[in-house]
Amino acid sequence: MAASDKNRSYWRKNLQYLAILLGIWFVTSYLFSIVFVEQLDKIQIGGLRLGFFFAQQGSIWIFVMLIFIYAWLMNRLDKEYQQKHDDVEDSE
């Protein structure tokens, strides 16, 4: 595979990961915390209403988890495409 094709494939996969993870973040931070809060408040976990939990802490916790998931996915993607900082030096 040519270097430019490999780079395009790498960035396409990276953007797919970003779109999925940002979609999850949007659903949990906006939809669960604002739009569906009344429906989620009917569900209680540990004495807390679920809508309240997402509005106060849940979306933040999920965002932090998504950061770690993104780092893990990118490490895996880097190994798959063997991306290294040495590639930049080789092209100069």
C-alpha positions as CSV (number, residue, x, y, z in Angstrom):
1,M,0.0,0.0,0.0
2,A,1.4,3.4,-0.9
3,A,2.2,5.9,1.8
4,S,-0.5,8.3,0.8
5,D,-3.2,5.6,0.7
6,K,-2.0,4.3,4.0
7,N,-2.3,7.9,5.5
8,R,-5.8,8.4,4.1
9,S,-6.9,5.1,5.5
10,Y,-5.4,5.9,8.8
11,W,-7.1,9.3,9.0
12,R,-10.4,7.9,7.8
13,K,-10.4,5.4,10.6
14,N,-9.4,8.1,13.1
15,L,-12.3,10.3,11.9
16,Q,-14.7,7.4,12.3
17,Y,-13.6,6.9,15.9
18,L,-14.0,10.6,16.6
19,A,-17.5,10.7,15.0
20,I,-18.7,7.7,17.1
21,L,-17.2,8.9,20.3
22,L,-18.5,12.4,19.9
23,G,-21.9,11.0,19.0
24,I,-21.9,9.1,22.3
25,W,-20.8,12.2,24.2
26,F,-23.6,14.2,22.5
27,V,-26.3,11.7,23.4
28,T,-25.2,11.5,27.1
29,S,-24.4,15.1,27.7
30,Y,-27.2,16.8,25.7
31,L,-30.0,14.3,25.1
32,F,-29.9,12.4,28.4
33,S,-29.1,15.5,30.5
34,I,-31.5,18.0,28.9
35,V,-34.0,16.6,26.4
36,F,-34.9,13.2,28.0
37,V,-34.3,14.3,31.7
38,E,-38.0,14.0,32.7
39,Q,-38.3,10.5,31.3
40,L,-35.0,9.4,32.9
41,D,-36.0,10.9,36.2
42,K,-38.7,8.1,36.5
43,I,-35.8,5.6,36.9
44,Q,-33.9,5.6,40.2
45,I,-30.5,4.1,40.8
46,G,-29.2,4.2,44.4
47,G,-31.8,6.7,45.4
48,L,-30.8,9.2,42.6
49,R,-33.0,10.0,39.6
50,L,-31.2,8.9,36.5
51,G,-31.9,12.2,34.7
52,F,-30.4,14.2,37.6
53,F,-27.4,11.9,37.6
54,F,-26.6,12.4,33.9
55,A,-27.1,16.2,34.3
56,Q,-24.8,16.5,37.3
57,Q,-22.2,13.8,37.0
58,G,-22.9,11.1,34.4
59,S,-22.1,13.0,31.3
60,I,-18.8,14.1,32.9
61,W,-17.8,10.6,33.9
62,I,-18.7,9.3,30.4
63,F,-16.6,12.1,28.8
64,V,-13.6,11.1,30.9
65,M,-14.1,7.4,29.9
66,L,-14.3,8.4,26.3
67,I,-10.9,10.1,26.5
68,F,-9.4,6.9,27.8
69,I,-11.2,4.8,25.1
70,Y,-10.0,7.2,22.4
71,A,-6.4,6.9,23.6
72,W,-6.7,3.1,23.7
73,L,-8.2,3.1,20.2
74,M,-5.5,5.4,18.8
75,N,-2.7,3.3,20.3
76,R,-4.3,0.2,18.6
77,L,-4.7,2.1,15.3
78,D,-1.1,3.3,15.5
79,K,0.2,-0.2,15.9
80,E,-2.1,-1.4,13.1
81,Y,-0.8,1.2,10.6
82,Q,2.7,1.3,12.2
83,Q,2.6,5.0,12.5
84,K,5.7,6.4,14.2
85,H,7.2,9.9,14.5
86,D,10.2,8.6,12.5
87,D,8.0,8.7,9.3
88,V,8.1,12.5,9.3
89,E,11.9,12.5,9.4
90,D,12.1,9.9,6.6
91,S,10.0,12.0,4.3
92,E,12.2,15.1,4.6
